[in-house]
Amino acid sequence: MTSPERLASFPRKHFAFLPTPIVEMPRLSKLLGGPRLFVKRDDQTGLAFGGNKTRKLEFLVGEAISQGCDCLITGGAAQSNHCRQTAAAAAASGLACHLALGGTAPEIPGGNLLLDGLLGATIHWGGPKRKGEDIPLIAEELRKAGKHPYIIPYGGSNPVGALGYVEAAREAASQFDELGLEPAALVFASSSGGTHAGLEVGARLFGLESRLVGVAIDKFEGEGPSLSERIKDIIERTWALLTPDPSSPPPNFAPILREDFLGKGYGVVGEAEREAIGLAAKTEGLLLDPVYSGRAFAGLLAMIRGGEFAAGDSVLFWHTGGSPALFPYAADLVSIPATGPH
């Protein structure tokens, strides 16, 4: 069985609006003096305001259903895009959803948190723990109550979730062929590693020649593997899922992770993010979120201004979604300048 055939053999619950479009950004390209800029609109995947996690959840929920599970558990920060999409995927699949969120319950929920409640998720507040540290405890409580939980890791980032972006790489390669487009680079936010890993594997399997550039949005803290190490681990395990012959060693993957655009840390909006969000909105009508796509887009702007791309290059920004998080960050964004061509 070939790798594409193996990819098609995994359980999958289809709820994304695919393929997502690739759109040119001519006004911003002109303002910057090149390169030619495009955006892959994975903010338009269709599941509760969309986002990149929807692709992962198609495979994760597919596996949960195939295993006879009756509820999903995952975790993240209070404004987690992943948790919002997981809650929507659970609702669309007839499954209960439990979310382990960092922080404490606000008086009035907003943004993604408001949507979590509307979608029927049960919230478990974890205080300083914002990466799903309490998931095992919640799972054990549910099992004792006779439930059959399916655990989705932080960000949906494991080999099963990464299959969504293996498939996305095939989708993009096909679109590039149709458009006659050969991007020098694909730039995207890299956080829990699954999107990055899936694109790396998919690029290798489906002949995607563009340089893949992940922009880290969170500082590495504490013990355990770094983000680079986690990405490599997910790559190797995803590759093994699709090419399980032990006599065929994996290629030498060397994922690019840019950790020089971290600002003041996770979820802290600085001038770089503020400018990026304003430029995208005012030149192209494109909404970025303050935590992930805004920071990655700020990184792209810095790369362009630093001369990392030629004026004649084509560069694609892979939009991972997250626009509901704009609203809780209103106080950080009201000073966005009216910059751009008119």
C-alpha positions in Angstrom: 0.0 0.0 0.0 1.4 3.4 -1.0 1.6 6.3 1.4 -1.3 8.2 -0.2 -3.4 5.0 0.0 -2.5 4.6 3.7 -3.5 8.2 4.3 -6.9 7.5 2.8 -7.3 4.4 5.0 -7.4 6.2 8.3 -10.8 6.9 10.0 -11.9 10.4 9.2 -15.0 12.5 10.1 -15.5 15.0 7.3 -16.7 18.4 8.5 -14.1 20.9 7.1 -14.9 23.1 4.0 -12.1 22.0 1.7 -10.1 22.9 -0.2 -9.5 26.3 1.4 -8.7 29.0 -1.1 -5.4 30.5 -1.9 -5.8 34.3 -2.4 -3.2 36.8 -3.6 -2.5 39.9 -1.5 -1.5 42.5 -4.1 -2.0 45.6 -2.1 0.2 44.5 0.7 2.8 43.2 -1.8 2.9 46.6 -3.4 3.2 48.4 -0.1 6.2 46.3 0.9 7.8 46.4 -2.6 7.6 42.7 -3.0 7.7 39.7 -2.8 4.4 38.6 -4.4 2.3 37.5 -1.4 -0.5 34.9 -1.1 -2.5 33.5 1.8 -3.9 30.0 2.3 -7.2 30.6 4.1 -7.4 27.9 6.7 -9.2 30.4 8.8 -12.1 29.4 6.5 -12.3 25.7 7.2 -15.8 26.2 8.4 -16.1 24.7 11.8 -17.2 27.3 14.4 -15.2 30.2 12.7 -12.7 27.7 11.3 -8.9 27.4 11.8 -6.1 24.9 11.4 -7.3 22.5 14.1 -10.3 21.5 12.1 -8.1 19.5 9.7 -6.5 17.7 12.6 -9.9 17.0 14.2 -11.2 15.3 11.2 -8.7 12.4 11.8 -8.8 12.6 15.6 -12.6 12.5 15.8 -12.6 9.8 13.2 -10.4 7.7 15.4 -12.5 8.5 18.5 -15.7 7.3 16.8 -13.9 4.2 15.4 -12.9 3.3 19.0 -16.5 3.7 20.3 -15.7 6.8 22.5 -18.5 9.0 23.7 -16.7 12.1 24.8 -13.6 14.2 23.8 -11.2 15.8 26.3 -8.6 18.4 25.4 -7.0 21.5 26.9 -5.4 24.8 26.3 -5.4 28.5 27.3 -8.7 30.2 28.1 -8.9 31.6 24.6 -7.7 28.4 22.9 -8.7 28.2 19.2 -8.1 24.4 19.4 -10.5 24.0 22.3 -13.2 26.0 20.5 -12.9 23.8 17.4 -12.8 20.7 19.4 -16.1 21.7 21.2 -17.6 22.3 17.7 -16.3 19.0 16.4 -17.8 17.2 19.4 -21.2 18.9 18.9 -21.2 18.0 15.2 -20.4 14.4 16.0 -22.8 13.8 18.9 -20.0 13.6 21.5 -19.7 15.3 24.8 -16.7 17.6 25.3 -14.6 18.4 28.3 -12.0 21.2 28.2 -9.2 21.7 30.7 -8.5 25.5 30.4 -5.9 27.7 32.0 -7.0 30.5 34.3 -10.2 31.0 36.2 -13.8 31.6 35.2 -14.4 35.2 34.1 -17.5 37.1 35.1 -18.6 37.4 31.5 -17.0 35.0 28.9 -16.0 36.4 25.5 -14.2 35.3 22.4 -13.5 31.6 22.1 -14.6 31.0 25.7 -18.1 32.3 24.9 -18.2 29.9 21.9 -17.0 26.9 24.1 -20.1 27.4 26.3 -22.5 27.9 23.4 -21.2 24.6 21.8 -21.9 22.7 25.0 -18.5 22.0 26.4 -17.9 21.4 30.1 -15.1 23.6 31.3 -12.5 22.5 33.9 -10.5 25.5 35.1 -6.8 24.8 35.9 -5.4 28.1 37.1 -1.8 28.4 35.9 -2.0 25.1 33.9 -2.8 26.2 30.3 -1.5 23.2 28.3 -4.0 20.5 29.4 -2.0 19.2 32.4 -5.3 18.1 34.1 -6.5 16.0 31.2 -5.4 12.6 32.7 -7.4 13.4 35.9 -10.5 14.4 34.0 -10.2 11.3 31.9 -10.0 9.1 35.0 -13.0 10.7 36.6 -15.0 10.1 33.4 -14.0 6.5 33.2 -15.1 6.0 36.8 -18.5 7.4 35.8 -18.8 4.8 33.0 -17.8 7.1 30.1 -15.4 6.3 27.3 -13.3 9.4 26.8 -10.9 10.0 23.9 -8.0 12.2 24.8 -6.9 14.8 22.3 -3.4 16.3 23.2 -2.6 19.9 23.5 -3.1 21.5 20.1 -4.3 18.2 18.6 -0.6 17.6 18.0 0.2 13.9 17.6 0.7 11.7 14.6 -3.0 11.2 14.0 -3.7 14.9 14.2 -0.8 15.7 11.9 -2.4 13.6 9.2 -4.7 16.5 8.6 -1.7 18.6 7.5 -0.2 15.8 5.5 -3.4 15.9 3.5 -3.3 19.7 3.5 0.2 19.6 1.8 -1.3 17.4 -0.9 -4.1 19.9 -1.3 -1.7 22.9 -1.6 0.5 21.1 -4.0 -2.5 20.5 -6.3 -3.5 24.1 -6.0 -0.1 25.3 -6.8 -0.1 23.2 -10.0 -3.5 24.6 -11.0 -2.4 28.2 -10.3 1.1 27.8 -11.9 2.5 29.0 -8.6 5.9 28.0 -7.1 6.2 29.8 -3.7 9.7 30.2 -2.4 8.4 29.7 1.1 5.3 28.8 3.1 5.2 30.7 6.4 2.9 29.7 9.3 2.5 29.8 13.1 4.1 26.9 14.9 3.0 26.2 18.5 2.3 22.6 19.5 4.0 21.1 16.4 1.3 19.1 14.7 0.7 21.5 11.8 4.4 22.0 11.2 5.1 18.2 11.3 2.2 17.3 9.0 3.3 19.8 6.4 6.9 18.5 6.6 5.8 14.9 6.0 3.2 15.9 3.4 5.7 18.1 1.5 8.1 15.1 1.2 5.3 12.7 0.1 3.6 15.0 -2.4 6.5 16.9 -3.9 5.9 20.3 -2.3 9.2 22.1 -3.0 8.6 25.3 -1.1 10.7 26.1 2.0 8.5 25.5 5.1 9.1 28.2 7.8 7.4 27.8 11.1 7.3 30.9 13.3 7.3 30.0 17.0 4.7 31.9 19.0 5.6 30.7 22.5 8.8 30.7 24.5 10.2 27.3 25.6 10.1 27.1 29.3 10.7 24.3 31.9 11.8 20.8 31.5 11.0 18.3 28.7 11.6 18.5 24.9 11.8 21.8 23.1 9.4 22.7 20.4 12.0 21.8 17.8 12.4 18.4 19.4 8.6 17.8 19.6 8.2 18.7 15.9 10.9 16.2 14.9 9.3 13.5 17.1 5.9 14.1 15.6 7.4 14.0 12.1 9.1 10.7 12.7 6.0 9.1 14.2 3.8 10.4 11.4 6.2 9.2 8.8 6.1 5.8 10.5 2.3 5.7 10.3 2.3 6.3 6.6 5.5 4.3 5.7 5.5 1.5 8.3 8.3 -0.6 6.7 11.1 -0.7 9.3 13.6 -1.4 6.6 12.9 2.0 5.1 14.5 4.6 7.4 12.8 8.1 7.4 14.4 10.9 5.4 16.6 13.4 7.2 14.0 16.0 8.1 15.4 19.4 9.2 12.3 21.6 10.0 12.9 25.4 10.1 11.6 27.0 13.3 12.1 30.7 13.7 12.2 31.6 17.4 13.3 35.2 16.9 9.8 36.8 16.8 8.6 35.8 20.3 8.2 39.3 21.7 7.2 39.3 25.3 5.8 35.8 25.3 2.7 33.8 24.7 -0.5 35.9 24.3 1.3 39.2 24.8 0.5 41.7 22.0 3.4 44.0 21.2 4.0 46.6 18.5 5.0 43.9 15.9 1.8 42.0 16.3 -0.3 45.2 16.4 1.3 46.4 13.2 0.8 43.0 11.5 -2.9 42.8 12.4 -3.5 46.4 11.3 -1.7 46.0 7.9 -3.4 42.8 7.0 -6.8 44.2 7.9 -6.4 47.6 6.3 -4.7 46.5 3.1 -6.4 43.1 2.4 -9.4 43.0 4.6 -7.7 40.0 6.3 -8.3 39.3 10.0 -5.4 37.8 12.0 -5.6 36.8 15.6 -3.4 38.3 18.4 -1.7 35.1 19.6 -0.9 32.9 16.6 -1.4 34.2 13.1 -0.7 37.8 14.1 2.7 36.9 15.5 3.5 34.7 12.6 2.5 37.4 10.1 4.7 39.9 12.1 7.5 37.4 11.6 6.8 37.3 7.8 6.9 41.1 7.6 10.3 41.1 9.5 11.7 38.5 7.1 10.6 40.6 4.1 12.0 43.8 5.4 15.2 42.0 6.3 15.7 41.0 2.7 15.1 37.2 3.2 13.1 37.1 0.0 13.7 38.6 -3.4 11.2 41.1 -4.8 10.3 38.6 -7.5 9.6 35.7 -5.2 6.2 34.3 -4.3 5.6 33.7 -0.6 2.5 32.1 0.9 1.3 32.8 4.4 -0.7 29.8 5.8 -3.4 31.4 7.9 -4.2 29.2 10.8 -7.3 31.1 12.0 -8.2 32.4 15.5 -10.2 35.6 14.7 -12.6 35.1 17.7 -9.7 35.8 20.0 -9.5 39.4 18.6 -12.4 40.5 20.8 -10.9 39.7 24.3 -7.8 41.6 23.1 -9.7 44.8 22.2 -7.8 46.9 24.7 -4.5 45.9 23.1 -5.6 46.6 19.6 -7.5 49.9 19.7 -4.3 51.8 19.0 -3.7 50.1 15.6 -2.6 52.9 13.2 -4.4 53.6 10.0 -1.4 52.4 7.9 -1.5 51.3 4.3 -2.5 52.4 0.8 -5.9 54.1 0.3 
